[in-house]
Amino acid sequence: MTLLLVALKNFRTWSWSWILFSGAMALLGLVSLRASFPSSLGLTISGLSILLVYLHLIFFWSGVTELSRDRKVPSRVIIRWSLIVALVSIVSVLAYYEGGEYRLARYLLRVGVRTFVTGACFIAAGVVLYRTKRISSGIGLRLMSWSMILFGVEQFYYLIVVVINGFFFDLSFPVFFGVIDLILIFGIGLGMITWLLEDERQKLSKANQELDSFLYSTSHDLRAPIASVLGLTNLARLEMKDRENLTLINMIEQRVKKLDEVISDILKLSKNKKTEVRLEEISLNRLIDEVVADVKFAQDAPAIRLIYDRKTDFVFESDFSIMKTALGNLFSNAVKYHRIPQNDPYIKVAFSQVGNKTLIEVEDNGQGIRPESLDKVFDMFYRASTNSDGTGLGLYIVKEALAKVNGSISVTSNFGQGSTFRIELEPLK
């Protein structure tokens, strides 16, 4: 009874059903050795084994009901049926327990009824779970359902053997049926674990989609008021003549632009996850022209020389929008973290094809990256410098974008001398 109350308290009917099943199987194994036990002990073991089998079926069916209907089975129902099967178990053990003339009735009551109820319960459970639309119908659910149905069918075979033994002639159970039992129970367990993993994956996928939609919607809605604030700061700058007030307005504008940059990066990340890959032939000249057009008005960009051989218009196959996002962020970072007070600040782009791979290198002679940060720069929200005013999303977006087109990115850097980012694109299968 304590075990039952614990199960009800934690409401783990499905788990407890299999704990009870394990106990029942262990006691059924001892029942086969009851001849070596005192009669009272053998009778007790037999009664407990029958009780655990029926309790297992109650908890098992309660778990199936909870899964298929998505609601708890009331505790009073489980208690009521547990008391009923306890009474049935006592009657099954005590009825006809003496006298050889009652051997048949005792055999049918203890073994025949048990195999019939078990078989019917497992077949019904397998059919109910297989037909339940609420549960994700992956390979795990199908394996679990069919293993249950076959286990139930096997129990009915045992029932046929019991009837033949009782009314016609002695027929022993085939030895290999024990192996089949183990295989089917293993199939139920494996199917259950696989189904749980599939179901959890489906829930996580749905949660991620909802989170992406929330981030995109929220970020998009925030840009309108930010644009309004920037417009108001421009108007205030025109109206104000006091230098201190202008300084405050400029500080407000810088902070709002920083917020806008963060939101813009979140939108890029969300858009990248939603965008379907569209393969096309890409002209590297056109790609670089569009990327340069987006960053040429950034602070210090005009002072940086672009080194790129335009004589040969390299062409490769990928998604233009994704590649523009990746190269755009690399160029933006190269401009933002450059060392302008030097003789020849530059950004150099190199292109090559090795076999079926496409290689693009973006090199600069800017600030460079510290050695301890090289393996972290592609992590979300990681900023390699405490003085950085970036969002920490730029290189993460590059990595995620390239992953969609079967690409990867790596970096080598000498701190204080510059960095080289290497993009490697594999053919999309």
C-alpha positions as CSV (number, residue, x, y, z in Angstrom):
1,M,0.0,0.0,0.0
2,T,2.9,2.3,0.7
3,L,4.3,1.7,-2.8
4,L,0.9,2.6,-4.2
5,L,0.7,5.9,-2.2
6,V,4.1,6.9,-3.3
7,A,3.1,6.3,-6.9
8,L,0.0,8.3,-6.5
9,K,1.8,11.1,-4.8
10,N,4.4,11.5,-7.6
11,F,2.0,10.4,-10.3
12,R,4.5,8.2,-12.1
13,T,2.1,5.5,-13.1
14,W,3.9,4.5,-16.2
15,S,7.2,4.1,-14.4
16,W,5.7,2.3,-11.5
17,S,3.9,-0.2,-13.8
18,W,7.3,-1.4,-15.1
19,I,8.7,-1.6,-11.5
20,L,5.7,-3.8,-10.6
21,F,6.3,-5.8,-13.8
22,S,9.9,-6.5,-12.8
23,G,8.8,-7.6,-9.4
24,A,6.1,-9.9,-10.9
25,M,8.5,-11.5,-13.3
26,A,11.0,-12.2,-10.4
27,L,8.3,-13.8,-8.3
28,L,7.0,-15.9,-11.2
29,G,10.5,-17.3,-11.5
30,L,10.4,-18.3,-7.9
31,V,6.9,-19.9,-8.3
32,S,8.5,-22.5,-10.6
33,L,10.7,-23.5,-7.6
34,R,7.8,-23.5,-5.1
35,A,8.1,-27.3,-4.7
36,S,11.3,-26.7,-2.7
37,F,9.6,-24.2,-0.4
38,P,7.3,-24.8,2.5
39,S,3.6,-24.8,1.4
40,S,2.8,-21.6,3.2
41,L,5.8,-19.7,1.6
42,G,5.0,-21.1,-1.8
43,L,1.4,-20.0,-1.5
44,T,2.5,-16.5,-0.4
45,I,4.9,-16.2,-3.3
46,S,2.3,-17.3,-5.8
47,G,-0.2,-14.8,-4.4
48,L,2.2,-11.9,-4.5
49,S,3.2,-12.7,-8.1
50,I,-0.4,-12.7,-9.2
51,L,-1.1,-9.4,-7.2
52,L,2.0,-7.7,-8.8
53,V,0.9,-8.8,-12.3
54,Y,-2.6,-7.3,-11.9
55,L,-1.2,-4.1,-10.2
56,H,1.2,-3.8,-13.1
57,L,-1.7,-3.9,-15.6
58,I,-3.6,-1.3,-13.6
59,F,-0.7,1.2,-13.6
60,F,0.2,0.2,-17.1
61,W,-3.3,1.0,-18.4
62,S,-3.5,4.2,-16.3
63,G,-0.2,5.3,-18.0
64,V,-1.6,4.5,-21.4
65,T,-4.8,6.5,-20.6
66,E,-2.8,9.5,-19.5
67,L,-0.6,9.4,-22.6
68,S,-3.6,9.1,-25.0
69,R,-6.0,11.5,-23.3
70,D,-3.5,13.9,-21.8
71,R,-5.1,13.9,-18.4
72,K,-4.5,12.2,-15.0
73,V,-6.3,9.1,-14.0
74,P,-8.0,10.0,-10.7
75,S,-6.4,8.4,-7.6
76,R,-9.6,7.0,-6.4
77,V,-10.0,5.0,-9.6
78,I,-6.5,3.4,-9.2
79,I,-7.1,2.7,-5.6
80,R,-10.5,1.1,-6.3
81,W,-9.1,-1.2,-9.0
82,S,-6.1,-2.0,-6.8
83,L,-8.4,-3.2,-4.1
84,I,-10.4,-5.2,-6.6
85,V,-7.3,-7.0,-8.0
86,A,-6.0,-7.6,-4.4
87,L,-9.2,-9.4,-3.7
88,V,-9.0,-11.3,-7.0
89,S,-5.4,-12.3,-6.2
90,I,-6.4,-13.6,-2.8
91,V,-9.3,-15.6,-4.2
92,S,-7.0,-16.9,-7.0
93,V,-4.6,-18.3,-4.5
94,L,-7.0,-19.5,-1.8
95,A,-9.6,-21.1,-4.1
96,Y,-9.0,-24.7,-4.8
97,Y,-5.6,-24.7,-3.2
98,E,-6.1,-28.1,-1.6
99,G,-6.9,-31.4,-3.2
100,G,-5.8,-32.9,-6.5
101,E,-9.3,-33.0,-7.9
102,Y,-9.2,-29.2,-8.1
103,R,-6.0,-29.0,-10.1
104,L,-7.6,-28.0,-13.3
105,A,-9.7,-25.2,-11.8
106,R,-6.7,-23.9,-9.8
107,Y,-4.5,-24.0,-13.0
108,L,-7.1,-22.1,-15.1
109,L,-7.8,-19.5,-12.3
110,R,-4.2,-18.7,-11.6
111,V,-2.5,-19.1,-15.0
112,G,-5.3,-19.0,-17.6
113,V,-7.0,-15.8,-16.3
114,R,-3.7,-14.0,-15.8
115,T,-2.5,-14.7,-19.4
116,F,-5.9,-13.7,-20.8
117,V,-6.1,-10.4,-19.0
118,T,-2.4,-9.6,-19.7
119,G,-2.8,-10.4,-23.4
120,A,-6.0,-8.4,-23.8
121,C,-4.5,-5.4,-21.9
122,F,-1.3,-5.3,-24.0
123,I,-3.1,-5.6,-27.3
124,A,-5.6,-2.9,-26.4
125,A,-2.8,-0.6,-25.2
126,G,-0.8,-1.1,-28.3
127,V,-3.7,-0.3,-30.6
128,V,-4.7,2.8,-28.5
129,L,-1.2,4.2,-28.5
130,Y,-0.7,3.5,-32.2
131,R,-4.0,5.3,-33.1
132,T,-3.5,8.3,-30.8
133,K,-3.1,11.4,-32.8
134,R,-1.9,13.5,-29.9
135,I,1.3,11.6,-29.5
136,S,4.1,12.1,-32.1
137,S,4.0,9.1,-34.4
138,G,7.7,8.4,-34.9
139,I,9.5,5.1,-35.2
140,G,9.7,4.8,-31.4
141,L,5.9,4.9,-30.9
142,R,5.4,2.4,-33.7
143,L,8.1,0.0,-32.3
144,M,6.6,0.3,-28.8
145,S,3.0,-0.2,-30.0
146,W,3.7,-3.2,-32.2
147,S,5.9,-4.8,-29.5
148,M,3.0,-4.5,-27.1
149,I,0.6,-6.0,-29.6
150,L,2.9,-8.9,-30.3
151,F,3.5,-9.4,-26.6
152,G,-0.3,-9.6,-26.1
153,V,-0.6,-12.1,-28.9
154,E,2.1,-14.2,-27.3
155,Q,0.2,-14.2,-24.1
156,F,-2.9,-15.5,-25.9
157,Y,-0.7,-18.3,-27.2
158,Y,0.2,-19.1,-23.6
159,L,-3.6,-19.2,-22.9
160,I,-4.1,-21.7,-25.7
161,V,-1.4,-23.9,-24.2
162,V,-3.0,-23.6,-20.8
163,V,-6.4,-24.7,-22.2
164,I,-4.8,-27.6,-24.1
165,N,-3.0,-28.7,-21.0
166,G,-6.2,-28.5,-18.9
167,F,-8.7,-30.2,-21.2
168,F,-6.8,-32.4,-23.7
169,F,-3.1,-33.4,-23.2
170,D,0.1,-32.1,-21.7
171,L,1.8,-29.6,-23.9
172,S,5.0,-27.8,-22.7
173,F,5.9,-24.2,-23.6
174,P,8.6,-24.1,-26.3
175,V,11.9,-23.0,-24.7
176,F,12.5,-20.3,-27.3
177,F,9.4,-18.5,-26.2
178,G,11.3,-17.2,-23.2
179,V,13.7,-15.6,-25.7
180,I,10.8,-14.1,-27.6
181,D,9.5,-12.7,-24.3
182,L,12.8,-10.9,-23.7
183,I,13.0,-9.6,-27.3
184,L,9.4,-8.2,-27.1
185,I,9.9,-6.6,-23.7
186,F,13.2,-5.1,-25.0
187,G,11.3,-3.8,-28.0
188,I,8.8,-2.1,-25.7
189,G,11.5,-0.6,-23.6
190,L,13.6,0.6,-26.6
191,G,10.5,1.9,-28.4
192,M,9.5,3.8,-25.2
193,I,12.9,5.4,-24.9
194,T,13.1,6.3,-28.6
195,W,9.6,7.7,-28.5
196,L,10.4,9.9,-25.4
197,L,13.5,11.2,-27.2
198,E,11.5,11.9,-30.4
199,D,8.7,13.6,-28.5
200,E,11.1,15.7,-26.5
201,R,12.9,16.7,-29.7
202,Q,9.5,17.7,-31.3
203,K,8.7,19.8,-28.3
204,L,12.1,21.5,-28.3
205,S,11.7,22.1,-32.1
206,K,8.3,23.7,-31.5
207,A,9.6,25.8,-28.6
208,N,12.6,27.0,-30.7
209,Q,10.3,28.0,-33.6
210,E,8.0,29.9,-31.2
211,L,11.1,31.6,-29.6
212,D,12.4,32.5,-33.1
213,S,9.0,34.0,-34.0
214,F,8.8,35.9,-30.8
215,L,12.3,37.3,-31.2
216,Y,11.7,38.3,-34.8
217,S,8.3,39.9,-34.0
218,T,9.6,41.7,-30.9
219,S,12.8,42.9,-32.6
220,H,10.9,44.1,-35.6
221,D,8.3,46.0,-33.5
222,L,11.1,47.7,-31.5
223,R,12.8,49.2,-34.6
224,A,9.9,51.6,-35.3
225,P,10.1,53.4,-31.9
226,I,13.9,53.4,-32.1
227,A,13.7,55.1,-35.5
228,S,11.4,57.7,-34.0
229,V,13.8,58.4,-31.2
230,L,16.7,58.8,-33.7
231,G,14.5,61.3,-35.6
232,L,13.7,63.2,-32.5
233,T,17.4,63.4,-31.6
234,N,18.2,64.9,-35.0
235,L,15.4,67.5,-34.5
236,A,16.7,68.3,-31.0
237,R,20.2,68.8,-32.4
238,L,18.9,71.3,-34.9
239,E,17.0,73.2,-32.3
240,M,19.6,73.2,-29.5
241,K,22.6,75.6,-29.4
242,D,23.9,74.8,-26.0
243,R,27.1,72.7,-26.2
244,E,26.4,70.6,-23.1
245,N,22.9,69.7,-24.3
246,L,24.2,68.8,-27.7
247,T,26.7,66.5,-26.0
248,L,23.9,64.8,-24.1
249,I,21.9,64.5,-27.4
250,N,24.9,62.9,-29.1
251,M,25.3,60.4,-26.2
252,I,21.6,59.5,-26.4
253,E,21.9,59.0,-30.2
254,Q,24.9,56.7,-29.8
255,R,23.2,54.5,-27.2
256,V,20.0,54.3,-29.3
257,K,22.1,53.4,-32.4
258,K,23.8,50.7,-30.2
259,L,20.4,49.3,-29.3
260,D,19.4,49.4,-32.9
261,E,22.6,47.4,-33.8
262,V,21.7,44.7,-31.3
263,I,18.2,44.4,-32.6
264,S,19.4,44.4,-36.2
265,D,21.7,41.5,-35.4
266,I,18.9,39.6,-33.7
267,L,16.8,40.1,-36.8
268,K,19.6,38.8,-39.0
269,L,20.0,35.7,-36.8
270,S,16.2,35.0,-36.8
271,K,16.0,35.7,-40.6
272,N,18.9,33.3,-41.2
273,K,17.1,30.5,-39.4
274,K,13.9,31.0,-41.3
275,T,15.4,31.5,-44.7
276,E,15.3,28.5,-47.1
277,V,18.5,27.9,-49.0
278,R,18.3,28.9,-52.7
279,L,21.3,27.8,-54.8
280,E,22.4,29.9,-57.6
281,E,25.6,30.9,-59.4
282,I,27.2,33.8,-57.6
283,S,29.6,36.4,-59.1
284,L,32.2,37.2,-56.5
285,N,32.6,40.7,-58.1
286,R,28.9,41.4,-57.6
287,L,28.9,40.0,-54.1
288,I,31.8,42.1,-53.0
289,D,30.3,45.2,-54.6
290,E,27.1,44.9,-52.6
291,V,29.0,44.1,-49.4
292,V,31.3,47.2,-49.9
293,A,28.2,49.4,-50.7
294,D,26.7,48.4,-47.3
295,V,29.8,49.3,-45.2
296,K,31.4,52.2,-47.2
297,F,29.7,54.9,-45.1
298,A,30.8,53.3,-41.8
299,Q,33.2,55.3,-39.7
300,D,36.8,55.1,-41.0
301,A,35.7,52.9,-44.0
302,P,36.9,55.4,-46.6
303,A,40.5,55.2,-45.2
304,I,40.8,51.5,-45.7
305,R,42.1,50.1,-49.0
306,L,40.3,47.1,-50.5
307,I,42.7,44.6,-52.2
308,Y,40.9,42.4,-54.6
309,D,41.7,41.2,-58.1
310,R,38.6,42.1,-60.2
311,K,40.1,41.1,-63.5
312,T,38.8,37.6,-63.2
313,D,35.2,37.3,-62.1
314,F,35.1,34.2,-60.0
315,V,31.8,32.3,-60.0
316,F,30.7,29.7,-57.5
317,E,27.4,28.1,-56.4
318,S,25.7,29.0,-53.1
319,D,23.0,31.2,-51.6
320,F,23.6,34.8,-52.5
321,S,21.7,36.3,-49.5
322,I,23.5,34.0,-47.0
323,M,26.9,34.7,-48.5
324,K,26.2,38.4,-48.4
325,T,25.3,38.2,-44.7
326,A,28.5,36.3,-43.9
327,L,30.9,38.5,-45.9
328,G,29.1,41.6,-44.8
329,N,29.6,40.8,-41.1
330,L,33.3,40.0,-41.8
331,F,33.8,43.3,-43.6
332,S,31.9,45.2,-40.9
333,N,34.1,43.8,-38.2
334,A,37.3,44.4,-40.2
335,V,36.3,48.1,-40.5
336,K,35.2,48.4,-36.9
337,Y,38.3,46.9,-35.4
338,H,40.9,48.3,-37.8
339,R,44.0,50.3,-36.9
340,I,43.5,53.5,-38.9
341,P,46.6,55.3,-37.6
342,Q,49.0,53.3,-39.8
343,N,50.6,53.7,-43.2
344,D,48.4,51.4,-45.2
345,P,45.2,50.0,-43.6
346,Y,43.7,47.4,-45.9
347,I,41.2,44.5,-46.3
348,K,42.2,41.8,-48.7
349,V,40.0,39.3,-50.3
350,A,41.3,36.1,-51.9
351,F,39.4,33.4,-53.8
352,S,40.3,29.9,-54.8
353,Q,38.8,26.5,-55.6
354,V,40.4,23.2,-54.5
355,G,38.7,20.3,-56.0
356,N,35.0,20.7,-55.3
357,K,35.6,23.1,-52.4
358,T,35.3,26.9,-52.6
359,L,37.7,28.9,-50.4
360,I,37.3,32.6,-49.6
361,E,39.8,34.5,-47.4
362,V,39.2,37.9,-45.8
363,E,42.5,39.3,-44.4
364,D,43.1,42.6,-42.6
365,N,46.0,44.4,-40.9
366,G,43.8,45.6,-38.0
367,Q,43.9,45.1,-34.3
368,G,44.0,41.3,-34.4
369,I,42.6,38.8,-31.8
370,R,44.3,37.7,-28.6
371,P,45.4,34.0,-28.7
372,E,43.1,33.1,-25.7
373,S,40.1,34.4,-27.6
374,L,40.6,32.6,-30.9
375,D,38.5,29.5,-30.1
376,K,35.7,31.6,-28.6
377,V,35.1,34.4,-31.2
378,F,32.4,32.4,-32.9
379,D,30.4,31.9,-29.7
380,M,27.2,33.8,-29.2
381,F,27.6,37.1,-27.4
382,Y,31.3,36.7,-27.0
383,R,33.4,39.8,-27.3
384,A,37.1,39.4,-27.6
385,S,37.9,42.9,-26.2
386,T,36.6,44.6,-23.2
387,N,36.7,47.8,-25.2
388,S,34.6,46.4,-28.0
389,D,31.3,48.1,-28.6
390,G,30.0,45.2,-30.8
391,T,27.0,43.0,-29.9
392,G,28.9,39.8,-29.8
393,L,26.6,38.3,-32.4
394,G,28.4,39.2,-35.7
395,L,30.8,36.2,-36.0
396,Y,28.2,33.8,-34.5
397,I,25.8,34.9,-37.3
398,V,28.5,34.3,-39.8
399,K,29.1,30.7,-38.5
400,E,25.3,29.9,-38.4
401,A,24.8,31.4,-41.9
402,L,27.6,29.4,-43.4
403,A,26.4,26.2,-41.8
404,K,23.1,26.4,-43.8
405,V,25.1,26.3,-47.1
406,N,27.4,23.5,-45.9
407,G,30.2,25.9,-45.1
408,S,32.6,26.5,-42.2
409,I,34.8,29.4,-41.1
410,S,38.1,29.5,-39.2
411,V,40.4,32.3,-38.1
412,T,44.2,32.9,-37.7
413,S,45.4,36.1,-36.1
414,N,48.4,37.9,-34.7
415,F,47.4,40.3,-32.0
416,G,48.3,43.8,-33.0
417,Q,49.0,42.8,-36.6
418,G,45.8,41.6,-38.1
419,S,43.5,38.6,-38.8
420,T,42.6,36.2,-41.6
421,F,39.2,34.6,-41.8
422,R,38.9,31.5,-44.0
423,I,35.6,30.4,-45.4
424,E,35.3,26.9,-46.8
425,L,32.3,25.9,-48.8
426,E,31.5,22.2,-49.5
427,P,29.0,21.3,-52.3
428,L,25.5,21.1,-51.0
429,K,24.1,17.5,-51.5
